Amino acid sequence: MEHKILGLHHITAISKSAKRNFDFYTKVLGLRMVKKTVNFDDPGTYHFYYGNEQGSPGTILTFFPWEGIGSGRKGAGQTTEIDYSVPDGSLDFWIERFKEHKVNFGEKAERFGETYLPFTDPDGLSINLVIPQKKDERIPWEINGLTKEHAVKGYNSVTLLLKKIDATAKLLTDIFGYRLLSQEGNRYRFQTDAVENASTIDLVEDANAQNGYSAAGTNHHIAFRVANETAQMEFREKIQTDNSGITPKINRDYFYSVYFREPGGVLFEIATDNPGFTVDEPLAELGTHLKLPSQYEPAREKIEKQLPSLE
């Protein structure tokens, strides 16, 4: 059996305020807090996971909210845009909602035949709400006045800004199984047919682009999805042939990960579907408890005192 990359698993970004981030993504954008835990390397910092009701791969946006960190700079070697799929006819609803909540947003526009509405989160992270060409059948999380007629369904695509795209494109096509779908100017759209959604990657080539700087308002890494650890290790072996910097398998409690820098400098992760977010909380209670990696459980009282209040 040939294992495949199953589109996007999750995207991880950086924020400078845990409470502001939590309020925006749950109360304005209407995502579910799927998991509230801490950074594996910095247990005094939260790690938030937002997504749909089940926390399905292809819907998960995670954040490291480092309190008071400075603002980053979007640029070459980064994921510079996130595209979320929303239902047809919903963009005017979102315009009014963004006005009500004083969200910075731009004019509706079109690329590759899809209409999108650009906006930024409170840290300046660039996100688009997109009406996909192919109807998205995923069931969204409904809350805070957001019904299935308007609510965010999950990822449509992401954009990587690169000084040269050739080596990254080769990785996507020759190893990850994507194909070049279309081109508009210096934007190249790649897609996999292994999944229906979260299947698209845009590469934007700009030889003169300034290098990005990772801090608040920027994306830290993107994770591609595989079914299990067997598939993950097969891809790790393929990548290791050309990239000795790929990590061993790392247990992230809710999935297993390997990380590497793709040729253009973007941090890539390959993450498994297993074991999933219900491994330590029932579905109905996802995101309602502070879950700690086992090595930090003895220090729970100290960690809880360090973490900022979300009330």
C-alpha positions as CSV (number, residue, x, y, z in Angstrom):
1,M,0.0,0.0,0.0
2,E,1.3,3.4,-1.0
3,H,1.1,6.0,1.8
4,K,0.2,9.5,0.9
5,I,0.4,13.0,2.3
6,L,-3.2,13.8,3.2
7,G,-3.1,17.5,2.8
8,L,-2.6,19.8,5.8
9,H,-2.8,18.6,9.4
10,H,-2.4,21.9,11.3
11,I,-0.7,25.3,11.3
12,T,1.1,26.8,14.2
13,A,1.4,30.6,14.7
14,I,2.6,33.0,17.4
15,S,0.6,35.5,19.5
16,K,1.6,38.1,22.2
17,S,-1.5,37.7,24.4
18,A,-3.2,34.5,25.5
19,K,-6.5,36.1,26.5
20,R,-6.8,38.3,23.4
21,N,-6.0,35.3,21.2
22,F,-8.5,33.1,23.0
23,D,-11.2,35.7,22.8
24,F,-10.7,36.4,19.1
25,Y,-10.6,32.8,17.8
26,T,-13.4,31.4,19.9
27,K,-15.7,34.4,20.2
28,V,-15.2,36.3,16.9
29,L,-14.0,33.6,14.4
30,G,-16.1,31.0,16.2
31,L,-13.6,28.1,16.4
32,R,-13.7,25.5,19.1
33,M,-10.9,25.4,21.7
34,V,-10.0,21.8,21.1
35,K,-7.0,21.6,23.5
36,K,-5.6,23.8,26.1
37,T,-2.1,22.7,27.0
38,V,1.4,24.1,27.3
39,N,4.5,24.5,25.1
40,F,6.6,21.3,25.4
41,D,9.8,23.4,25.7
42,D,8.4,26.3,27.7
43,P,5.7,25.1,30.1
44,G,5.1,28.6,31.4
45,T,3.5,29.4,28.0
46,Y,0.2,28.0,26.7
47,H,-0.2,26.0,23.6
48,F,-3.8,26.5,22.2
49,Y,-5.4,24.3,19.6
50,Y,-8.5,25.6,17.7
51,G,-10.6,23.7,15.2
52,N,-13.9,22.1,14.5
53,E,-15.9,20.0,17.0
54,Q,-13.8,16.9,16.7
55,G,-10.5,18.7,16.2
56,S,-10.2,17.1,12.8
57,P,-6.9,17.3,10.9
58,G,-7.1,20.1,8.3
59,T,-9.1,22.4,10.7
60,I,-6.5,22.9,13.5
61,L,-4.8,26.2,14.1
62,T,-2.5,26.3,17.1
63,F,-0.8,29.1,18.9
64,F,2.1,29.8,21.1
65,P,0.9,32.9,23.0
66,W,4.2,34.3,24.4
67,E,3.0,37.2,26.6
68,G,4.5,40.5,25.4
69,I,6.6,39.2,22.6
70,G,7.3,41.7,19.9
71,S,5.7,41.7,16.5
72,G,7.2,39.5,13.7
73,R,7.7,40.4,10.1
74,K,6.1,38.4,7.2
75,G,8.6,37.6,4.5
76,A,10.5,35.0,2.5
77,G,10.9,31.6,4.2
78,Q,7.5,31.8,5.9
79,T,3.9,30.8,5.5
80,T,2.4,34.2,4.9
81,E,-1.3,33.5,4.5
82,I,-3.9,31.1,5.8
83,D,-7.1,30.4,3.8
84,Y,-10.1,29.2,5.6
85,S,-13.1,27.7,3.7
86,V,-16.5,29.2,4.4
87,P,-19.9,28.6,2.9
88,D,-21.0,30.2,-0.4
89,G,-22.8,33.5,0.2
90,S,-21.4,34.0,3.7
91,L,-18.8,36.8,3.0
92,D,-21.2,39.7,3.5
93,F,-22.1,38.2,6.9
94,W,-18.4,38.1,7.8
95,I,-17.9,41.7,6.7
96,E,-20.7,42.9,9.1
97,R,-19.3,40.7,11.9
98,F,-15.8,42.1,11.4
99,K,-17.2,45.6,11.5
100,E,-19.0,44.8,14.7
101,H,-15.9,43.4,16.4
102,K,-13.5,46.0,14.9
103,V,-11.5,43.5,12.9
104,N,-9.1,44.8,10.3
105,F,-10.2,43.5,6.9
106,G,-9.8,44.3,3.2
107,E,-11.9,44.2,0.1
108,K,-13.3,41.0,-1.4
109,A,-11.0,39.8,-4.2
110,E,-10.6,36.7,-6.4
111,R,-7.8,34.4,-7.3
112,F,-7.8,31.0,-9.1
113,G,-11.6,31.5,-9.5
114,E,-12.3,31.7,-5.8
115,T,-13.6,34.8,-4.0
116,Y,-11.9,35.6,-0.7
117,L,-12.1,38.2,2.1
118,P,-8.7,39.1,3.6
119,F,-8.4,40.1,7.3
120,T,-5.9,40.1,10.1
121,D,-6.1,38.8,13.7
122,P,-5.2,41.1,16.6
123,D,-1.5,40.3,16.2
124,G,-1.6,41.0,12.4
125,L,-1.7,37.3,11.2
126,S,-2.9,37.3,7.6
127,I,-6.0,35.1,7.0
128,N,-8.5,34.9,4.2
129,L,-12.0,33.5,4.2
130,V,-12.5,31.8,0.9
131,I,-15.5,30.5,-1.0
132,P,-13.9,27.3,-2.6
133,Q,-14.7,26.3,-6.1
134,K,-15.7,22.9,-5.0
135,K,-18.3,22.8,-2.2
136,D,-16.9,22.0,1.2
137,E,-19.0,19.3,2.9
138,R,-17.3,19.5,6.3
139,I,-19.5,20.2,9.3
140,P,-18.4,23.4,11.1
141,W,-18.5,24.2,14.8
142,E,-21.6,26.3,15.5
143,I,-21.4,28.8,18.4
144,N,-21.7,32.5,19.2
145,G,-24.3,33.3,16.5
146,L,-22.4,31.4,13.9
147,T,-24.5,28.8,12.1
148,K,-23.6,26.3,9.4
149,E,-24.6,28.9,6.8
150,H,-21.7,31.1,7.8
151,A,-19.2,29.2,10.1
152,V,-15.6,28.4,9.2
153,K,-15.2,24.8,8.0
154,G,-11.4,24.3,8.0
155,Y,-8.4,25.0,5.8
156,N,-8.7,25.7,2.1
157,S,-5.0,26.4,1.4
158,V,-1.9,28.2,2.7
159,T,0.6,30.5,1.0
160,L,4.4,30.2,1.2
161,L,6.6,33.2,0.2
162,L,9.9,32.0,-1.3
163,K,12.8,33.7,-3.1
164,K,12.9,30.7,-5.5
165,I,10.2,28.0,-5.7
166,D,12.0,25.3,-7.8
167,A,13.3,23.1,-5.0
168,T,10.2,23.5,-2.8
169,A,8.0,22.7,-5.8
170,K,10.1,19.6,-6.4
171,L,9.6,18.4,-2.8
172,L,5.8,18.9,-3.1
173,T,5.5,17.1,-6.4
174,D,8.2,14.4,-6.2
175,I,7.9,13.4,-2.5
176,F,4.5,14.7,-1.2
177,G,2.5,13.8,-4.3
178,Y,1.1,17.2,-5.2
179,R,0.7,18.5,-8.7
180,L,0.9,22.0,-10.2
181,L,-2.7,23.0,-10.7
182,S,-2.5,26.5,-12.0
183,Q,-0.4,29.8,-12.1
184,E,-1.4,33.4,-11.7
185,G,1.6,35.8,-12.1
186,N,4.2,34.7,-9.5
187,R,1.7,32.6,-7.6
188,Y,1.8,28.8,-8.3
189,R,-1.0,26.6,-7.0
190,F,-0.3,23.0,-6.0
191,Q,-2.8,20.4,-5.0
192,T,-3.1,16.8,-3.9
193,D,-6.0,14.6,-4.9
194,A,-5.4,12.4,-1.8
195,V,-8.1,14.3,0.2
196,E,-11.1,16.6,-0.5
197,N,-10.1,19.5,1.7
198,A,-7.1,21.3,3.1
199,S,-5.4,20.0,-0.1
200,T,-3.9,23.1,-1.6
201,I,-0.5,24.9,-1.3
202,D,0.3,28.2,-3.0
203,L,3.9,29.1,-3.6
204,V,4.6,32.8,-4.3
205,E,8.0,33.5,-5.8
206,D,9.7,36.9,-5.2
207,A,13.5,37.0,-5.5
208,N,13.5,40.4,-3.8
209,A,11.4,39.6,-0.8
210,Q,12.8,40.5,2.6
211,N,13.4,37.5,4.9
212,G,10.7,37.0,7.4
213,Y,11.2,37.3,11.2
214,S,9.3,34.9,13.5
215,A,7.4,36.5,16.3
216,A,3.8,37.7,17.0
217,G,1.6,37.8,14.0
218,T,3.6,35.2,12.0
219,N,3.3,31.5,11.3
220,H,5.8,29.3,13.1
221,H,5.3,26.1,10.9
222,I,2.9,24.1,8.9
223,A,2.2,20.4,9.4
224,F,1.3,18.0,6.7
225,R,-1.0,15.0,7.5
226,V,-0.3,11.3,7.3
227,A,-2.5,8.4,8.5
228,N,-0.1,6.9,11.0
229,E,3.5,6.4,12.1
230,T,4.3,3.8,9.4
231,A,3.5,6.4,6.7
232,Q,5.4,9.1,8.6
233,M,8.6,7.0,8.8
234,E,8.4,6.2,5.1
235,F,8.3,9.9,4.3
236,R,11.0,10.6,6.8
237,E,13.3,8.2,5.0
238,K,12.5,9.8,1.6
239,I,13.2,13.3,2.9
240,Q,16.3,12.3,4.8
241,T,18.0,11.4,1.5
242,D,18.2,15.1,0.7
243,N,17.8,16.7,4.2
244,S,19.9,15.4,7.0
245,G,18.3,18.0,9.4
246,I,15.0,16.1,9.7
247,T,14.2,15.2,13.4
248,P,13.5,11.8,14.8
249,K,9.8,11.0,15.6
250,I,8.6,13.2,18.5
251,N,5.5,12.4,20.7
252,R,3.3,15.5,20.9
253,D,0.6,13.6,22.9
254,Y,-2.1,14.1,20.3
255,F,0.0,13.2,17.2
256,Y,3.5,12.1,16.4
257,S,5.8,14.6,14.6
258,V,8.9,15.0,12.5
259,Y,10.2,18.4,11.5
260,F,12.5,19.8,8.8
261,R,13.3,23.0,6.9
262,E,12.2,22.7,3.3
263,P,14.6,24.2,0.7
264,G,13.0,27.7,0.9
265,G,13.4,27.9,4.6
266,V,9.8,27.2,5.8
267,L,9.6,24.9,8.8
268,F,7.6,21.8,7.8
269,E,6.2,19.1,10.0
270,I,4.7,15.7,9.2
271,A,2.1,14.8,11.8
272,T,0.0,11.7,12.3
273,D,-3.8,11.3,12.7
274,N,-3.2,9.2,15.8
275,P,-3.9,9.2,18.6
276,G,-6.1,12.3,18.3
277,F,-7.5,14.9,20.8
278,T,-9.9,12.6,22.6
279,V,-7.0,10.6,24.0
280,D,-7.2,12.5,27.3
281,E,-10.6,14.3,27.2
282,P,-14.0,13.1,26.0
283,L,-15.4,14.8,22.9
284,A,-17.9,16.9,24.8
285,E,-15.2,18.3,27.1
286,L,-12.4,19.1,24.6
287,G,-10.5,22.2,25.5
288,T,-12.2,22.7,28.9
289,H,-9.3,21.4,31.0
290,L,-5.7,22.3,31.2
291,K,-3.9,19.2,29.9
292,L,-0.2,19.0,30.7
293,P,2.5,16.7,29.1
294,S,3.2,14.0,31.6
295,Q,6.7,15.3,32.5
296,Y,5.1,18.6,33.8
297,E,2.2,17.1,35.7
298,P,4.2,17.1,39.1
299,A,4.6,20.9,38.6
300,R,0.9,21.5,37.8
301,E,0.2,23.9,40.7
302,K,3.3,26.1,39.9
303,I,2.5,26.1,36.1
304,E,-1.2,27.0,36.7
305,K,0.0,30.0,38.7
306,Q,2.4,31.1,36.0
307,L,-0.1,30.9,33.1
308,P,-2.1,34.1,32.3
309,S,-5.8,34.1,33.1
310,L,-8.3,33.7,30.3
311,E,-11.2,35.0,32.2
